[in-house]
Amino acid sequence: MSVSGRRLPLPAALVRRVVEAVLTGERRRALVSVTFLGRDSMRRLNRRYKGHDRATDVLSFALADPRGTTVGDVYVCAWVAAREARSRRIPLRQELIRLVVHGTLHALGRDHPEGPDRTTSPMWRRQERYVSALA
């Protein structure tokens, strides 16, 4: 599948399966879109909505529609993901799945602390269980 003539970094069917697995595991109903952005687009989005003038790996936004259903938008930067995967010596596919899971959990209202406690937080442990099952 491609968008605007570009190949997606993950097949759309896999992205859908990852989001559905998280929604099922969290026992939640939501409408979640996942968009892959380039470095410059992610930098602009991060600057505009988070005040950070740099590309980041994933951004997530959520709101409730009038019927109470969560609607979430997840934006993933494959360029940042590729750098992170190389530095951690893991497959890019695994890192992209991690970011889709991470963004989906944020869209559902899960959060984690910043700093060193991030990777030991309940959200991070939950995320890694999903990644282990899906990657």
C-alpha positions in Angstrom: 0.0 0.0 0.0 1.2 3.5 -0.6 0.1 7.0 0.2 1.0 9.9 -2.2 3.3 7.6 -4.2 5.3 6.6 -1.1 5.5 3.1 0.4 4.3 2.9 4.0 7.0 1.8 6.5 4.6 -0.9 7.8 1.8 -2.6 5.8 -1.6 -1.1 6.5 -3.0 -4.6 7.5 -0.2 -4.9 10.2 -0.9 -1.4 11.5 -4.6 -2.2 11.7 -3.8 -5.5 13.5 -1.6 -3.8 16.1 -4.2 -1.1 16.9 -6.9 -3.7 17.1 -4.8 -5.9 19.4 -4.2 -2.9 21.8 -7.9 -1.9 21.8 -8.9 -5.5 22.5 -6.2 -5.9 25.2 -7.3 -2.7 26.8 -11.0 -3.6 26.5 -11.7 -0.3 24.8 -13.5 0.9 21.7 -12.0 3.8 19.8 -11.4 5.1 16.4 -7.6 5.4 15.9 -5.9 6.7 12.8 -2.2 6.2 12.3 -0.2 8.5 10.0 3.5 8.0 9.0 5.3 11.3 8.6 8.7 12.4 7.4 11.2 14.1 9.6 10.3 17.7 8.6 6.6 17.2 9.0 7.0 15.6 12.4 9.3 18.4 13.5 6.6 21.0 12.5 3.9 19.0 14.3 6.0 18.6 17.4 6.9 22.4 17.4 3.3 23.4 16.9 1.6 21.2 19.5 4.3 20.4 22.0 6.7 23.3 21.7 9.7 21.2 20.8 11.6 22.2 17.7 12.8 18.8 16.7 11.4 15.6 15.1 10.2 13.0 17.5 9.3 9.4 17.1 5.6 9.5 17.9 2.9 12.0 18.8 -0.6 11.1 19.9 -3.8 13.2 20.2 -7.1 12.1 21.6 -10.6 13.5 22.1 -14.0 12.1 22.9 -16.7 12.5 20.3 -20.2 13.5 21.5 -21.2 9.8 21.9 -18.3 9.2 24.3 -16.1 7.2 21.9 -12.4 8.0 21.9 -11.0 9.3 18.7 -7.3 9.2 18.4 -4.7 10.3 15.9 -1.2 8.7 16.1 1.7 10.2 14.1 4.8 8.1 13.7 8.1 9.3 12.2 9.9 6.5 10.4 13.1 8.5 10.1 13.4 8.9 13.9 12.3 5.3 14.4 15.0 4.1 12.0 17.7 6.0 14.0 16.4 4.5 17.3 16.2 1.0 15.9 19.8 1.3 14.7 21.1 2.6 18.0 19.3 -0.1 19.9 20.3 -2.8 17.3 16.7 -4.0 16.8 14.7 -4.4 13.6 13.0 -1.3 12.3 9.7 -3.3 12.1 9.8 -3.9 15.8 10.4 -0.3 16.6 7.6 0.9 14.3 5.2 -1.6 16.0 6.4 -0.3 19.4 5.6 3.3 18.3 2.1 2.3 17.0 1.4 0.6 20.3 2.8 3.5 22.3 0.8 6.1 20.5 -2.4 4.0 20.7 -2.0 3.6 24.5 -1.5 7.4 24.8 -4.6 8.0 22.7 -6.5 5.8 25.2 -5.3 7.9 28.1 -2.3 5.9 29.3 0.7 7.9 30.3 4.2 7.5 31.7 6.7 9.7 33.6 9.5 11.4 31.7 13.1 10.6 32.5 14.7 7.4 33.7 11.5 6.0 35.3 9.8 6.0 31.9 10.9 2.5 30.9 9.9 0.9 34.3 6.4 2.5 34.3 3.2 0.4 34.1 2.5 1.9 30.7 5.9 0.9 29.3 5.6 -2.6 30.7 2.2 -3.0 29.1 3.5 -1.6 25.8 6.4 -4.1 25.8 4.0 -7.0 26.4 2.1 -6.0 23.3 5.3 -5.5 21.3 6.5 -9.0 22.3 3.2 -10.5 21.1 3.0 -8.6 17.9 6.6 -8.1 16.6 
